[in-house]
Amino acid sequence: MILYLNEYIVMRRKLFLLLGLYGWVMGWACTSAVVSGRATPDGRPLLWKHRDTDFLQNHVEYVRGECYNFIAVVNSADYPLKKEAWIGVNTAGFALMNTQSYNLVEVKDGEERGVANGRAIHRALEICATADDFRHYLDTIQKPSGIEANFGVIDAQGGAVMFEVDYNGYKAYDANDPQVAPSGYVARTNFSVSGVYGPGAGVVRYQEAVRVLDSLSRRKKVTPGRIFTDLSRSFHNCLLDVDLRRPPFTGDDASGWFVDQDFIPRGSTSCSVVVQGVKPGEDAGLSTMWTLLGYPPTGIAVPLWVDACLPDVVRMDDTLGTAPLSYGSLRLKAKVFGLKWGMGSERYLHWALLYNRAGRGYMQLLAPVEERIRIQAETLLEKWRREGHRNGSDMRTFYESLVKDESRNLFNELYNINQ
C-alpha cells in the first residue's frame, strides 16, 4: 500500500531538526515538483526544479541529440567534457529533471552517490518523447545503473510523473492520478517515499513546498510566476514558523540578518527552472523553459525555447566562466552572504540587502524587470498558440530585446544594480 507523503512527513516530525541540519552540509540537494494540468489555470503541465549543488556556475546548452534536440541547464565547469544535464526540454516536448535522493541506496565507502544521474538526464532528453519512453529507458538500461534520484517528467501528451529510481528499479507517482496526487502535483526534495524509513534530507523544505502548492493547486493557480515568487524566493520556514518578509524581520527594529537554514533558496542554490508544457494537440515547440540562473533572490527568470538561437545572457561566456545572468546573480549573492567573521559566518544571510521596508532590496528592484519580461513573453506565447506554432522571427526578436531592451542590457541591469 502506498504511503502518502503527508503521512510520511507526520511520522518523521521528530526528525525535522536533525534532517534540516543534515541538509545544510550536503551539496547535492534540490526542491522540485511535477504539476499536472489539473492544478494550473490553463491546463498545461509544469515541471519545477530548484537546484542546490556545489557547482554554482550554470548555463544553458543547446544539444543536437540522437533523436531529439534539446536545451538543458549544465555545469559550466565541466560541459561538454561530461555529458550531464540537470533539467531540460526537447523538441518533442519531453522535459526531465532530478533531485538527489539520500534514502534509496546504501552506498559503499568511497562510492559517489547517484553518479549516473546527470548522464541519465542528458541521454533521456535525446531519445525520449513521453513519460512512457522514459519508463522504457529505465527498464532497459544496464543494472546496477548508478542512479539514485527522484526524476520528474512532463510530456506533450499531458503526462506528469515523478519516478523514484534506485540502482535496480523504480517506483512511479502519476500527478494525473487523483489517488496518487489528490491535488494534482507531486513534490520531492531529497528523500523518496519508497526509500528506507528514516534517512533522507530536505524534509523542512518539502513541508514548505507542500504548504504553498496545496494552496495554489486548490485554486488552480500554479503558474511559473507563482512558483518563482512563492517558492524559489520564499523566506518562510514552516518549522520555525517565521517569514522574513514580515515583522519583526523588517523595519527599523530588525537587525537585517538571519541564519540561512532550510529556506528553499539557499546559499547553495545555482538555478531555479520551470518548464511549462503544452496541451495535447498543441505544437510541442511551444514548450517553454522559464530559466532563472544563479541565486533566485538575486536573479531574473527568462523564457527559453528549444532552438540553437539561445540568447547570449544564458549561454556560456568564456570570459566570465559561466552565463552572464548566472555571473551577475552570483555576484550579488556574494554580498548577501558577505559576512567574514570566522568559521560558520557564511551561514548568515544579510536579509536587508534582499528585502527592506524602503523597497530597495535586490528582490524588490529586480521584480519589475522580471515582470516586464514575463508580460512580453506571455503575449508572444498567446499569439503563437492562436497561430498554432512558434514563429522563429518573433523568438529571435524577443531574445534580442533581452539584450537591447530600451537601450539597457539585461545582464548589466542585474550586474550593476545599486543598493
C-alpha positions in Angstrom: 0.0 0.0 0.0 1.4 3.4 -1.0 2.3 5.6 1.9 1.2 9.1 1.1 3.6 11.9 1.5 1.8 13.8 4.2 1.6 10.6 6.3 5.3 10.1 5.6 6.1 13.5 7.0 3.9 13.2 10.1 5.7 10.0 11.0 9.0 11.9 10.9 8.2 15.1 12.7 10.7 14.2 15.4 13.4 14.1 12.8 12.7 17.6 11.4 15.5 19.5 13.0 18.1 16.7 12.6 17.3 16.3 8.9 17.2 20.1 8.3 20.7 20.5 9.8 21.9 17.5 7.9 20.6 19.1 4.7 23.0 22.1 5.3 26.1 20.2 4.8 25.1 18.3 1.7 25.9 19.9 -1.7 23.5 17.9 -3.9 20.1 19.0 -2.7 17.1 20.3 -4.6 13.4 21.1 -4.3 11.0 20.1 -7.1 7.5 19.3 -8.3 5.7 17.8 -11.3 2.3 19.6 -11.7 -0.5 18.2 -13.9 -2.8 20.4 -15.9 -5.4 19.7 -13.2 -3.6 22.3 -10.9 -2.8 25.0 -13.5 -5.1 27.7 -14.8 -4.6 26.8 -18.4 -4.4 23.0 -18.2 -0.7 22.8 -19.2 1.6 20.7 -17.0 4.6 22.2 -15.2 8.0 20.8 -14.1 10.0 22.7 -11.5 13.5 22.2 -10.3 15.2 24.4 -7.7 18.8 23.3 -7.8 21.2 23.2 -4.9 24.7 22.0 -5.8 28.4 22.5 -5.3 28.5 23.6 -9.0 27.1 27.1 -8.7 28.1 28.3 -12.1 25.4 27.0 -14.6 24.5 27.9 -18.2 22.1 26.6 -20.8 23.3 24.4 -23.7 21.6 23.6 -27.0 22.3 20.0 -27.9 21.7 18.2 -31.2 20.6 14.8 -29.9 20.3 11.3 -31.5 16.5 11.5 -31.9 15.6 14.9 -30.5 17.4 18.2 -30.0 17.1 19.8 -26.6 18.1 22.7 -24.3 19.3 22.0 -20.8 21.0 23.5 -17.7 24.5 22.2 -17.3 27.5 22.8 -15.1 29.7 25.5 -16.7 32.8 24.0 -15.2 32.6 20.6 -16.9 30.5 20.8 -20.0 30.9 19.3 -22.7 33.6 17.2 -21.0 30.8 15.5 -19.0 27.6 14.7 -20.9 25.4 15.6 -18.0 22.3 17.7 -17.7 20.2 18.7 -14.7 16.9 19.9 -16.2 15.9 20.3 -19.9 13.3 20.0 -22.6 13.5 18.6 -26.1 11.8 19.1 -29.5 9.2 16.5 -28.6 8.0 18.5 -25.6 9.6 16.0 -23.2 11.1 17.6 -20.1 13.1 15.9 -17.4 14.8 16.8 -14.1 16.1 15.2 -11.0 16.6 15.7 -7.3 19.2 13.7 -5.4 17.6 11.2 -3.0 19.5 10.1 0.1 17.4 7.1 1.2 17.2 4.7 -1.7 20.7 3.2 -1.8 23.2 2.3 0.8 26.4 3.5 -0.8 29.7 1.9 -0.1 32.7 3.8 1.3 34.2 6.0 -1.4 31.3 5.5 -3.7 29.8 8.6 -5.3 26.0 8.7 -4.7 23.9 9.0 -7.8 27.0 9.1 -10.1 24.9 8.5 -13.2 22.0 10.9 -12.5 23.2 13.7 -14.8 24.2 11.4 -17.6 20.7 9.7 -17.5 19.0 13.1 -18.0 21.3 14.0 -20.9 20.7 10.7 -22.6 16.9 10.6 -22.0 16.4 14.1 -23.4 17.9 13.0 -26.7 15.9 9.7 -27.1 12.6 10.1 -25.2 9.4 11.8 -26.3 7.0 10.7 -23.5 6.9 9.6 -19.8 6.3 6.0 -21.1 9.5 6.3 -23.2 11.4 7.3 -20.0 9.8 4.3 -18.2 11.1 2.1 -21.1 14.6 3.7 -20.8 14.7 2.9 -17.1 13.5 -0.7 -17.8 16.3 -1.3 -20.3 19.4 0.4 -19.0 22.2 -1.7 -17.6 21.8 -2.6 -13.9 23.0 -1.6 -11.4 22.6 1.8 -13.0 24.4 4.1 -10.7 21.2 6.2 -10.4 19.7 7.3 -7.2 17.2 10.2 -7.7 13.7 11.4 -7.9 13.1 12.1 -11.6 10.3 14.5 -12.7 8.8 14.2 -16.2 6.3 16.1 -18.2 5.4 15.5 -21.9 3.4 16.9 -24.8 0.5 14.5 -24.1 -0.1 16.0 -20.7 2.0 13.4 -18.8 3.3 14.5 -15.4 5.1 11.7 -13.4 7.7 11.5 -10.6 9.9 8.5 -10.7 11.9 7.4 -7.7 14.9 5.5 -9.1 17.5 3.3 -7.5 20.3 1.2 -8.9 18.0 -1.7 -9.9 14.4 -0.4 -10.2 11.9 2.5 -9.7 8.5 3.5 -8.4 6.3 5.9 -10.4 3.9 8.5 -9.0 1.5 9.9 -11.6 0.4 13.5 -10.9 -2.7 13.0 -13.1 -3.9 10.2 -10.9 -6.2 11.5 -8.1 -5.5 8.5 -6.0 -1.8 9.3 -6.0 -1.9 13.1 -6.2 -5.2 14.4 -4.9 -4.1 18.0 -5.5 -2.7 17.4 -9.0 1.0 17.6 -8.1 3.9 15.5 -6.7 6.7 17.3 -4.8 10.1 16.0 -3.8 13.2 17.2 -2.1 16.0 14.8 -1.1 14.2 11.7 0.1 12.0 9.2 -1.6 8.7 7.8 -0.3 9.7 4.3 -1.5 13.0 4.5 0.3 14.3 3.3 3.6 12.5 4.7 6.7 14.5 7.4 8.5 17.4 8.5 6.3 17.0 11.4 3.8 17.1 15.1 3.8 15.1 18.2 2.8 12.0 17.4 5.0 11.5 21.0 6.1 11.8 22.3 2.6 9.4 19.6 1.4 6.9 20.7 4.0 7.2 24.3 2.8 6.7 23.3 -0.8 3.6 21.3 0.1 2.2 24.2 2.1 2.5 26.6 -0.9 1.5 24.1 -3.6 -1.6 22.9 -1.7 -2.9 26.4 -1.5 -2.2 27.2 -5.1 -3.4 23.9 -6.6 -6.8 24.1 -4.8 -7.4 27.3 -6.8 -5.7 26.1 -10.0 -3.2 28.9 -9.6 0.1 27.0 -10.0 2.0 29.1 -12.6 5.7 29.6 -13.4 5.4 33.1 -12.0 3.9 32.0 -8.7 6.5 29.2 -8.3 9.3 31.7 -8.7 7.7 34.2 -6.3 6.2 31.9 -3.7 8.7 29.1 -3.7 12.0 29.9 -5.3 12.2 33.2 -3.4 10.3 32.1 -0.3 11.8 33.0 3.1 9.2 31.2 5.1 10.4 28.4 7.3 7.5 26.2 8.4 9.4 24.5 11.3 10.3 27.8 12.9 7.1 29.5 11.7 8.9 32.6 10.5 8.5 34.6 7.3 11.3 37.1 6.9 9.1 39.4 4.8 7.0 40.1 7.9 7.8 41.8 11.2 9.9 41.6 13.3 12.4 40.8 10.4 11.7 44.1 8.5 11.6 47.6 9.7 13.9 49.8 11.8 14.0 47.4 14.8 15.2 44.5 12.7 18.9 43.5 12.7 18.8 42.9 9.0 20.4 39.4 9.4 19.2 35.9 9.7 20.6 32.3 9.5 20.3 30.6 6.2 18.6 27.4 7.4 16.0 25.3 5.5 14.6 28.1 3.3 14.0 26.9 -0.3 16.5 29.4 -1.7 19.9 28.8 0.0 23.5 29.8 -0.4 24.0 26.5 -2.4 21.3 27.3 -5.0 22.6 27.6 -8.6 19.3 28.0 -10.5 15.5 27.6 -10.5 13.7 26.4 -13.6 10.1 25.8 -14.6 9.3 24.0 -17.8 5.8 24.9 -19.0 4.4 22.2 -21.2 1.7 22.1 -23.8 -1.8 20.8 -24.0 -2.3 17.6 -26.0 -2.5 18.5 -29.7 -0.5 21.7 -29.3 2.8 22.2 -31.1 5.5 20.8 -28.8 7.7 23.6 -29.9 5.7 25.9 -27.6 7.1 24.2 -24.5 8.8 26.9 -22.6 11.7 26.6 -20.2 11.5 29.6 -17.8 15.1 29.8 -16.5 16.5 31.6 -13.5 20.2 31.2 -13.4 22.1 31.9 -10.2 20.7 32.6 -6.7 16.9 33.2 -7.3 16.5 36.2 -4.9 19.2 38.0 -7.0 18.3 36.6 -10.4 15.9 37.1 -13.3 13.8 34.4 -14.9 13.8 34.4 -18.7 11.8 32.1 -21.1 13.6 29.8 -23.5 12.5 27.6 -26.3 14.3 24.6 -27.9 16.4 26.3 -30.6 20.0 26.8 -31.5 19.4 30.6 -31.2 19.6 31.0 -27.5 20.2 34.5 -26.1 23.8 35.2 -25.0 22.7 36.0 -21.4 22.1 32.3 -20.7 24.9 30.9 -22.8 28.5 30.1 -21.7 30.7 33.2 -21.6 34.3 32.0 -21.5 35.5 35.3 -20.1 33.1 35.1 -17.1 33.3 31.3 -16.8 29.5 30.9 -16.9 26.4 32.6 -18.3 26.2 36.3 -17.8 22.9 36.0 -15.8 24.5 33.4 -13.6 27.5 35.5 -13.1 25.6 38.7 -12.2 23.3 36.9 -9.8 26.1 35.2 -8.0 28.0 38.4 -7.7 25.0 40.0 -5.8 24.6 36.8 -3.8 28.2 37.2 -2.6 27.2 40.5 -1.0 24.2 38.8 0.7 26.5 36.2 2.2 29.4 38.6 2.7 29.9 38.2 6.4 33.5 37.1 7.1 33.7 36.8 10.9 35.3 33.4 11.1 34.2 29.8 10.9 30.5 29.3 10.2 29.8 33.0 9.4 28.9 32.1 5.8 25.6 30.8 7.2 24.5 34.3 7.9 22.1 35.9 5.4 22.1 39.7 5.1 18.4 39.8 4.7 18.1 43.6 4.5 20.1 43.5 1.2 17.4 41.3 -0.3 14.3 42.9 1.1 13.7 46.0 3.2 11.0 48.5 4.1 12.4 51.1 1.8 11.7 48.8 -1.2 15.4 48.9 -2.3 16.3 45.2 -1.7 17.7 43.2 -4.6 14.5 41.2 -4.9 12.3 44.3 -4.9 14.4 46.1 -7.5 14.6 43.1 -9.8 10.9 42.2 -9.6 9.7 44.7 -12.1 12.4 43.7 -14.6 11.3 40.1 -14.5 7.6 41.2 -14.6 8.2 43.1 -17.8 9.9 40.1 -19.4 7.0 37.8 -18.3 4.3 40.0 -19.8 6.2 40.3 -23.1 6.7 36.6 -23.3 3.2 35.6 -22.3 1.8 38.0 -25.0 4.1 36.3 -27.5 3.1 32.8 -26.4 -0.6 33.6 -26.7 0.0 34.8 -30.3 1.8 31.6 -31.1 -0.9 29.5 -29.6 -3.5 31.2 -31.7 -1.4 30.6 -34.8 -0.7 27.0 -33.8 3.1 27.2 -33.9 6.1 29.1 -32.8 7.4 31.9 -35.0 11.2 31.9 -35.3 11.5 35.6 -36.3 9.3 36.6 -33.3 11.5 34.5 -31.0 14.8 36.0 -32.2 13.4 39.5 -31.9 12.3 38.7 -28.3 15.8 37.3 -27.5 17.4 40.4 -28.9 15.2 42.5 -26.6 16.7 40.8 -23.6 20.0 42.4 -24.5 18.8 45.7 -26.1 15.7 46.3 -24.0 15.1 50.0 -24.1 18.9 50.5 -24.6 19.5 48.6 -21.3 21.5 45.4 -21.3 19.7 42.8 -19.1 23.0 41.5 -17.8 24.2 45.0 -16.9 20.9 45.8 -15.3 21.5 42.8 -13.0 25.2 43.2 -12.6 25.3 46.9 -11.9 22.2 47.2 -9.6 22.8 49.7 -6.8 21.7 49.3 -3.2 
